[in-house]
Amino acid sequence: MKSFIKYSKYCDFPIENLPYGVFSTATDPNLRIGVAIGEYILSLGEIAHLFDGRYLKGKSHVFQKPTLNSFMALGPAEWKEARQRLQNLLSEDEPTLRDDTELRQRALILQSDATMHLPAQIGDYTDFYSSIHHATNVGIMFRDKNNALMPNWKYLPVGYHGRASSVVISGTPIHRPYGQTLVFDGEPPVFGTCKLMDFELEMAFFVGGSNKLGEPITAQNAQKHIFGFVIMNDWSARDIQKWEYVPLGPFTAKNLGTTISPWVVTTFALEPFVCQNYPQDPDPFPYLKHSDNFNFDINLQVDITPKNSTATTVCRSNFKYLYWTVKQQLAQHTITGCNVNPGDLIGSGTISGDTSDSFGSLLELSWKGTKPITLQDGTQRKFLQDGDTVTMRAVCEGDGYNIGFGSCMGQLLPAKTLTF
């Protein structure tokens, strides 16, 4: 496919991608929906009158909202028609937008001139634990090799309900948190700043459509509720988590901040990169089964950049390492009849591969601090230091083009001063 918008061959946002996001500019602080194309953003509110197809007729007002929730609330037919119309309008042979200078000037904004915002109002956020290599690594570290996976792990996608209010957009700094930690086993805990601050390399998807309370979504029909994907860094205070998580799981160690990339890449853009689902043994229960492949070959990368220094790539992983698919995650989430809503965010859990350089957290990369990582500037890391910037990237490598997600970036700042 070719667009009249010129861009480099392997840019993140070719016409084959067209991810959705929400942006503003210095000259217009109102939040607007757009799609990324090359180095530009196409403002959908400016071209809403051009969406007049079979499914979107009378619904184009969704593109004039300050978030994607209303568009997400529609369904696959409308999502697909919108994508086809956008590809048509941006193609090199279609004059509607190409030859309308005034409209083009209003509708196309340089990404460098825009500020990105959360793409949706996130009502609820759930995080899963779906990478078998990550779960095994953590189990070995904190239990033993023979009991690495808990008895339930291969029977259901394990997850927990996170904190939607602290989900932030890429570029938002995160402060080192305070909490209780156990310095010595058998001694009382102490209160202070987190000493073992970590990142977690994840992907997440936004829920589209909805289901009524009491009506589960099975794995077979889950795809119509999966709008698109973002990169996610679920920051983790490891020492706080170790003390607090028994018996109810993650709490303050995980609610301090969750960073997502601004562009939502649709399932349609990812279809050429579908790969075989991870082999599952034992066979899942029927509500978790789906016959089609719904895993994706998405290359993932994590860089750490110390303050005033250069970046070091510390991890290269891939989305395909997930044991449980996102369809199975959604099926497990709703099997009780739990209702989900447009804009809900579902995290994959840390994505680790089967080699030491593909582990998706410093907890694994440094093997609980026993194997420090040397960065380009000669400094070492067991866990994150104040001033470190963590940057995550994701890309699908196609035949002559890439499908990119942009970046998911955040800097760890020192803890704020507390007074009691």
N, C-alpha and C positions, 0 to 999 in steps of 0.2 A: 504494500500500500504506500502511496505517496501523498504528501500534504503540500499545500501551497505555503505553509509555514516551514521555513528552512531550519534544520537542526542537524547536529552531528550524528553520524551513523549509529553510534552506540550510546546515545543519550538515554536517560531514564524514562523519558516521556514521549515516545513516538506516537504516531496515530494509532498504532496497534494497542496502546495502553489506555490513555485518556482516564486517569484516575480522578476522583472527585475530592474537593477540599473546600474549606471556608476561609475567606481572606478579607482583608481590609487594606486601605492605602492611606497615606498621610493626607491626601486631598479629599478622601471620602472614607471616614472612619466606620461607616456602616458595614456590618458583616454581610458578605455575599457568597453565593455558591459559585464555584468555578471548576473547570477541568484543566489539568496541566497538559500542555502541548509544546514540546521543545523547551525553550526558555520563557514561554509565555503562560498566562492563565487566560482562558476564555471565560468571560463572565456570563453565566447562563441567564441571569436576569435580563441582560441586554438582548438576548436572542430568544427569549421565552416564546415570543409570538411565532417562531419558526417550528415549534413542536406541535404539529397538527395531525399526527398519525392516528391509526386505528385505536390504539390503547391509551395514548396520552391526550387525546382530544378533550378539552375541557379541564385538564389537570395541570396545565403548564404553570399554574400559580406556585406549584411546589418548588420551582426553580428561583422564585423571588423571596424565599424564606431565608432567615439568617443561619439556619442549620439544615442538615440533610435529613432530619427525622421524617419530614412529610414525604419526601421522595422515597426513603427507605420503607415507609409504611405501605407503599404500593405493592409491587410484586414483580416477579421475573419477566412477565410480558412487557410491562412498562419500562423496566430497567434495560431490557434488551433493545426495545424500540428506541429509547433515548440514545443508547450507544450507537446504534446503526445510523440514526439521524446525525449525530455529532460527527461520525466518521465521514458521512456524506458531505456535510457542510464544510469540513476541513480538508477534503480531498482536493487535489490539484486541478481536477476537471470540473468542479462545481463552482459556478460564478456567484451564487447568492451572497456569500460572505466575502469571497475573494475580491469581487469587483465593486463592493459597496464600501468605498473609502471611509465615509462618515461612520457607518456601523462598525467597521473594523477598528477604527480608532477608539471608539467607545468600549468595544467588547474585549479587545486584546490588551492585557496589562503585563508588563515584564514582571517575572517572579521576583526579581531583585528590588522592585518597587513595592512589593506587597508584604504584609505581615500575616502570617498564618495563625489560625485559631483551631480549637477543637472542632472536628467536622460535624459532631452531633452533640446534642444534649444527652449525656450518658446517665440514664436513670439507674441502672444497675451494672455492676461489674463482677464477673466471676473468673477465677483463675484455676486452670486445670494443672495436672501433673502428669503429662502424657508422653514424655520421652523416656523410653526404657533405659537408655544409657545413663541419663541423668539420675533417674530413680535408683538404678543399680549402684552408681558411684556413691551417692549419698548414703545408701543403705550399708555399703561396705565400710564407709568411714565411721558411721555412728553405731553400727551393729557388727556384722561380720559377713564374710563372703557367702556363707551358706544360708544366711537369712537376710540377704540384701533387700529383696522385695517383700513387702508385707503380703499376707495371704490373699488380700482382696485385690491386689494391684492388676492382675491379669484377667480379672472378672468384670471390672467396671472402671471407667475413667474417674480417677480420684480428683476432687476439686474442692475449692472453698470459696465462699462469698467475700469479695474484696470491698474496697472503699472507693465508690465512684467519685466522691468529691475531691479526691487527691490525684485523679488522673489529669495529667497536664500535657501540653503540646511540646514538641521538640524545641529545645532552646531554653526551656524554663530551668533555672538552677534549682538544685535540691540541697537543703541544709542537712548536715550530719545530725541525726536524732539523739535524743536522750532516752534513757530507759534503765530498767533493772537488768543486771547481768550477774552471773555466777562466776566469780574468779577462781575459786577453789571448791572442788566437790566436798560436800559435807559442811561447808561454812555458809553463813548467811549471805544473801546477795548484796551487791552494792549498787548505788545509783550514780549514774554519770553518763558521759557521751559514749555512743557506740564506738567500739574499737575495731570491729570486723565488718566494715561496710563493703557491700558487694553489689555487682550488677547481675541481672538475669536476662539472658538473650531469649526473647520470646517473639512469637507472632500472635496476632489477635484478629478476630473477625467481628464485624458489626452485624447485629441481628436485623433482618428485614422482615416486614410483615409482623404478625403477632399470632398468638393462640389464646383461646379462652381458658380461664382458670378451670382445671379439671380435665383438659384435653391435651394429652401428651403429643409431642412431635416425634415420630419414629425416625430411625436412621434412613429409611427408604424415602421419606418425603422431606428430609431436613434441608435439602439444597435450596428450596424455594424460600427459606428463611435465612440464607447466608448471603449478605449483600456484598461484602468485600473485606479486604485484609489490610492491616497496618503492621509495622514493626513495633515491638513493645519492649521496653526496659522496665522490669518490675524490681526496682531497687530493694535491697534486702539487708537488714541489720542482723547479721548472723548470730552475734552473741546475745542480743536481746531475744531473738527468736528461740534460741536453744533453751533459755530459761522459761519463757512464757508459753511455749506451744503445747505443753502437756497440761490438760487432756484435750483441749478444744482446737488446737491448731494455730496457724498464723494470725496475728492480731496487730499490735503496734509495730512490730518489726517489718510489716509490709504496708501499713497504711500511710507511711511518711511521704510517698510519692510514687507514681507510676507514669512513665513517659511514653508517649506514642508519636509515631511519625504523622505528618499532617495529611498525606495523600492516601485515599482509600482506593486500593486497586481491586477492581471487580473480579468476580469469579470468571466472567466471560474473557477477560484479558489473560487469565491464567490457564484457560482450557488447553492451549497447545503444550503446556508443561505438566500435564497430568502424568503421574508415574504410579507404579504398582504400590498398593497399600502394604504396610509393614506386615509380615506374616504373624498371625495371632494364634496362640496355642495356650489354653484350650479355646475351642470354638465359642465365640460370643453368644449370649442369649439372643433369641430372635429379634427383640426390639432394638438391639445394637447392630444387627446385620444390615449391610447393603452390598449389592452385587457388583456395583461399579467401582472403579478406582477413583478415589478422591483424595489422593496425596499429590504434592506438587514438588517439582525440582526447583527449589528456590535457594540460591547460594546466599549464605549469611556470613557477615563479617563483623567483628568487634575491634575497635581501636581504643587505646588509652593514650591521652595526651596530657602529660603533666603541665602545670602552669608554666608559661613562657618556654615551652620546649616543643619537641617534635612528636608526632604520633607513632605509636607502635601497634601493629596488628597482633592481637593476642589470641584470637580465635577465628577459625573458619569452619562453619558448620553448614547444615542444610535442613530445610523444613521436612524433607522426606524421612528423616530419622524418627518422626513421631510414630509411636506405637498405636495410639488411638487417633482416629481421624476426627476432623471437626464435626462431621455428621454424627459420629458416635458421641462426641462431647455434648452436642445439643440434645441428642436423644436421651442421654443420661440425665441431663439437667432438667428435662421436662417430663420424665417418665412418671413422676409423682402427680403430674397435672400442674406443675409450676408454670405460670404464664410468663412469657417474655414479651418485650416491647421493642418497637423500632428504636435503634440507637443503643440498645444494650451491648456491652462489650464483653467478649468471651476470650480469655487468654489461653494460650496453649500450654503454659508452663515452660520452664527452661528447656531449650533444645540443645542437646549434646549428641555428638557423633561417637563413633567407636574408637577414635584415636585421641591421644592426649592433647593435640592441638585443636581439636574440635569441641572441647568441653565448653559449655555455655555459661560458666560462672567462674569467678576467681576461687571460690571454695573448692572446685574441682581442678582448675588449672594449677593452683598451688598445692593441691591435695591437703586441704585443711591447714595451710600455712607451712607445710614441711618442705615444699619445693618452690622457693621464691622465683618469680619471673623477672628476668632482666630486660629493661626497656632500652630503647635506642640511645637515650641520654646516659646510660650506665647505671641509673637508679634501679632498685628492685621493688617488686610489689608482691606481698602476700595477700593484702586486701587494699582497697582504695585509700588514697591519701587526699586530704583537703587540697583543692585546686585542680584535681584530676578531672578531665573531661572524657566522658564515655560516649563514643559515636558508633552507632550500629547502622549497617547498610544491608539491603537485600536486593537481589537482582536475579531475574530469569534470563538465561542466555539463549536467544532464538537464532534462527538462520538469517543472519544479516541484520538483526535488531535485538535490543534488550527490552525487557519489561522491568523497570526499576520502581522502587518504593520511596526514593529520596533518602533522607537520613533521619535517624532518631538520636538526638544528641542532648546531653545534659551535663552540667558541671557540678561537682560536689563541693559545696561551700562549707566553711567551718560552722560548728554548732552556734546557735544564737545564745547570747548571754541570758541566763535565767536569774531571777530574783524571787526569793520566797519570804 
